[in-house]
Amino acid sequence: MENKIDNFINNYPDEIQALLRKIREIALEVDPDLEQTISYGIPTLKKNGKNVLHFAAQKTHLGIYPGSEAIAHFDERLQNYQTSKGTIKIPYIEALDYRLIEDLVRYNLERITKR
């Protein structure tokens, strides 16, 4: 059965679909119980109603939206990417850093469960 994120992903070309699915796969390997939904018009993974990670395909890059606390926490590892308050832009010409995605998810899960 397809979920809301599958429906979202299926609207993109195959190569973009593969990247979006990989982001979701990495996050679900960290926590298979993450809620999969659409929030702010883009795929969102949540735990206990709290956002863990948003992600989307943009014209020239993948947008990863872990929130401002995660961006600040991983600032040294994100120096090679364009970032803003809660956004990481990963150009399509660059390989996806699987470990970074995993670490962002782990960080946000820890942050959420400590509150």
C-alpha positions in Angstrom: 0.0 0.0 0.0 1.4 3.4 -1.0 1.6 6.1 1.6 1.5 9.9 1.2 5.3 10.1 0.7 5.2 7.4 -2.1 2.6 9.5 -3.9 4.7 12.6 -3.6 7.9 10.8 -4.8 6.2 9.2 -7.8 5.7 12.6 -9.4 9.4 13.0 -10.0 11.8 11.5 -12.7 13.3 8.1 -11.8 16.7 9.5 -10.8 15.1 12.0 -8.4 12.8 9.3 -7.0 15.7 7.1 -6.2 17.4 9.9 -4.1 14.2 10.7 -2.2 13.6 7.0 -1.5 17.1 6.7 -0.3 16.7 9.5 2.2 13.6 7.9 3.6 15.2 4.5 3.7 18.2 5.8 5.7 15.9 7.5 8.2 13.7 4.4 8.5 16.8 2.2 9.1 17.5 4.5 12.2 13.9 4.2 13.4 11.5 2.0 11.5 8.6 3.4 13.5 8.9 7.0 12.1 5.5 8.4 11.0 5.6 9.1 7.3 3.4 12.1 6.2 3.4 15.3 4.2 3.8 18.5 6.1 4.4 22.0 4.6 3.8 20.3 1.2 6.9 18.0 1.4 7.7 14.5 2.8 8.1 14.6 6.6 9.2 12.0 9.1 7.9 12.4 12.6 8.3 10.8 16.0 5.6 11.2 18.7 4.1 14.0 16.6 7.4 15.9 16.4 9.3 16.6 13.1 12.5 14.6 12.7 13.2 15.4 9.1 11.6 17.0 6.0 13.1 16.4 2.6 12.2 17.4 -1.0 13.5 17.7 -4.5 14.1 21.2 -5.7 15.1 22.4 -9.1 18.9 22.1 -8.7 19.3 20.3 -5.4 17.9 18.1 -2.7 16.5 20.0 0.2 17.1 18.4 3.6 15.3 20.2 6.5 16.4 18.9 9.9 15.7 22.2 11.7 18.0 24.9 13.0 19.3 23.0 16.1 20.6 20.2 13.9 22.1 22.7 11.4 24.0 24.4 14.3 25.1 21.1 15.8 26.5 19.8 12.6 27.9 23.1 11.3 31.4 21.8 10.8 30.2 18.8 8.7 28.0 21.1 6.7 30.7 23.5 5.5 30.7 22.1 2.0 26.9 22.7 1.6 24.8 25.8 1.3 22.8 26.0 4.5 20.3 28.4 6.0 18.5 28.4 9.3 17.0 25.0 8.9 18.0 23.9 5.4 20.7 21.9 3.8 21.0 22.1 0.0 22.7 19.1 -1.6 23.4 19.7 -5.3 22.3 16.8 -7.6 25.9 16.6 -8.9 27.1 15.6 -5.4 26.9 12.1 -3.9 24.4 11.8 -1.1 26.2 11.5 2.3 24.3 8.6 3.8 26.1 8.9 7.2 25.1 12.6 7.4 21.5 11.9 6.9 21.6 9.1 9.5 23.3 11.3 12.0 20.8 14.1 11.5 18.0 11.7 12.1 19.7 10.3 15.2 20.4 13.7 16.5 16.8 14.9 16.1 15.4 11.7 17.7 17.7 12.1 20.7 16.7 15.8 21.0 13.0 14.9 20.7 13.1 12.2 23.3 15.0 14.3 25.8 12.2 16.9 25.9 
